[in-house]
Amino acid sequence: MLPQNDSEEKYQIATLVVLTITGLVVIFYAIIFLNPRVAFNPFKPLLPPATFSAALPTLQPTWTPTEVSSPVPTATPPSSATATLVVPPPPTLAPPTATTAPTIPPTATSRPPTRTPAPTSATPPTPIPSPYNFRSVLQSCNHSGSTQIKGKVSSGGQPQDGLRVRLATGPDPATVVEEQTVKRDVDGSTIYAFILPPIGSKPFSWFVWLVDTQGNALSSPNFRVEMNSYPPSSPDACWLAVVDFVK
């Protein structure tokens, strides 16, 4: 009879072995449960017929090549027993067409209408009143046997007495050559007449204007008569000038 201590030790070793084997069996069963087709499973399950047929690839109809002398293989015309595989030529791709983006016209910005000024009637400029009471009017200038400047003085068509006419070589009173008082003619008009010196038949400018008894200018002293020595045949000849003073 073995001692009690040895017996207990043996029991403990046996228990440990049983537990180890039990653990291994549980592990093996778990592996088999997860993957029944594991290598150490002696009872591997077979695949069902549906799964097995699904795994097989789908076979195309039989293609029977025909030997021809041409290097290009041609397919045998299809018959009731066999199907001929026709390889279509590669599709011809059309070149890409450039697509032009539509041009969006700029939005027209409306502008306010331009205001057109109303037409205004042309107003004639207001004439500047002359500081002189009489106007100097050159009535005519022609060729004559002598050189003269003469004329009449009237106001409203009526002869004027007591006025004087100056003859000068310039518009300044200091250039006055002669001064006459207008006189009545046989027809009742008031006239004056200057017989020019010999220079009068040559190109020369003479100034004539009307003054009152105090010497104040009644017409513009700047009125000028251009005398010349053109022959009688010339229409521009000016030997006898007729200058009237009109109010």
Secondary structure, 3 states (H helix, E strand, C coil): CCCHHHHHHHHHHHHHHHHHHHHHHHHHHHHHHHCCCCCCCCCCCCCCHHHHHHHCCCCCCCCCEECCCCCCCEECCCCCCCCCCCCCCCCCCCCCCCCCCCCCCCCCCCCCCCCCCCCCCCCCCCCCCCCCCCEEEEEEEECCCCCEEEEEEEECCEECCCCEEEEECCCCHHHEEEEEECEECCCCCEEEEEECCHHHHCCEEEEEEEECCCCCECCCCCCEEEECCCCCCCCCCCCEEEEEEEC
